[in-house]
Amino acid sequence: MAKLFPVLIDIEGKKCVVFGGGSVAERKVKTLLGHGAKITLISPEITEKLKQFILEGKIEYFQREYKKGDTKDAFLVVPATSDSNINEKIAKEAKFLVNLVEKKKINKLKAIIYTVPAIVEKGDLTIAISTEFPALSKLLKEEIEKFYGKDFALYLKYLNKLRREIQKKIPDDKERQKIFKKIASKKTVSILRQNGFKKAKKEIEKIINEV
């Protein structure tokens, strides 16, 4: 398989149609909900968790099998049924993005196919991990989650706040970039990892006060 091009897509408020009601479909729905998608679920049977999402009004649900035309106007399509032939039919019909669970006959499809990597999210930090071995991707995800913990999420949130303040306060772009490099330096990140967010914040405040 060709080397994949990593991409981040804004799906907030966009129509995403998921086919299937098993554990795979449930996992896909959870991920899509976490990114603000407007989800339509189509399947004769669904898991208890998916039923809960429906009762909470989080997703639209049609209790039936796939039929031609179901992907109309969809920004993203996820064929996640237990029938590979149906999944292929859905993928062939889709006009835009398809999150194809199976890699079968991928080159014959006209839609844009993409795969979902293992994802680490810590506040404003998003890291995507992709290997040919899902078990290894999962292991790497667990290691990265330990390496970039809660303090790193707090650090990023604080940096974003400071960035807006610095942009307002300092009009000169070169001067701003110098400050940004200092507050997001190896030294600052090292303090963060070794001593936590509070110590790193003190170091950043010291840099800001010297400006």
Residue pairs with C-beta under 8 A, 6 or more apart in sequence:
1 103
1 132
4 115
4 130
6 117
6 128
6 130
7 114
8 126
8 128
9 76
9 97
11 32
11 35
11 36
11 37
11 75
11 76
12 35
12 36
12 37
13 36
13 37
13 38
14 37
14 38
14 75
14 76
15 37
15 38
15 40
15 73
15 74
15 75
15 76
16 32
16 37
16 38
16 39
16 40
16 74
16 75
16 76
16 77
16 78
17 39
17 40
17 41
17 42
17 70
17 71
17 74
17 76
17 77
17 78
18 25
18 28
18 29
18 32
18 39
18 40
18 41
18 42
18 78
18 80
19 25
19 42
19 43
19 66
19 70
19 77
19 78
19 79
19 80
19 81
19 86
19 87
19 90
20 43
20 78
20 79
20 80
20 81
20 82
21 41
21 43
21 44
21 45
21 46
21 47
21 50
22 47
22 80
22 82
23 47
24 80
24 101
25 41
25 43
25 46
25 47
25 50
25 78
25 80
25 81
26 46
26 47
26 49
26 50
28 78
28 80
28 99
28 116
29 39
29 41
29 50
29 53
29 59
30 49
31 116
31 119
32 39
32 76
32 78
33 39
33 53
33 58
33 59
37 76
38 60
39 58
39 59
39 60
40 59
40 60
40 61
40 62
40 74
41 50
41 54
41 59
41 60
41 61
41 62
42 61
42 62
42 64
42 65
42 66
42 70
43 63
43 64
43 65
43 81
44 63
44 64
44 65
46 54
46 61
46 63
50 59
50 61
53 59
54 61
65 86
66 81
66 86
66 89
66 90
68 93
69 93
70 90
70 93
71 77
71 90
71 93
71 94
71 95
74 94
74 95
74 96
75 96
75 97
76 96
76 97
76 98
76 99
77 90
77 91
77 94
77 96
77 97
77 98
77 99
77 111
78 98
78 99
78 101
79 86
79 87
79 88
79 90
79 91
79 98
79 100
79 101
80 87
80 101
81 87
81 90
84 102
84 104
87 100
87 101
87 102
88 102
88 104
88 105
88 109
90 98
91 98
91 100
91 109
91 111
91 113
92 108
92 109
92 110
92 111
94 111
95 110
95 111
96 111
96 112
97 111
97 112
97 114
98 109
98 111
98 112
98 113
98 114
99 114
99 115
99 116
100 106
100 109
100 113
100 115
106 113
115 130
117 128
117 129
117 130
117 137
118 128
118 129
118 130
118 134
118 137
118 138
118 140
118 141
119 126
119 127
119 128
119 129
119 141
120 126
120 127
120 129
120 141
120 144
120 145
120 148
121 127
122 145
122 148
122 149
122 150
122 152
122 153
122 156
123 152
123 153
123 154
123 156
123 157
124 153
124 156
124 157
124 160
125 148
125 152
125 153
125 156
127 144
127 148
129 137
129 140
129 141
129 144
130 137
131 137
131 140
151 192
151 193
151 196
151 197
151 200
152 192
154 197
155 189
155 192
155 197
155 200
155 201
158 197
158 201
158 204
159 183
159 184
159 204
162 183
162 204
162 208
163 180
166 176
166 179
166 180
167 176
170 176
170 179
170 211
179 207
179 208
179 211
182 188
182 207
183 204
183 207
183 208
187 203
188 200
188 203
188 204
189 200
191 199
191 200
191 203
192 199
192 200
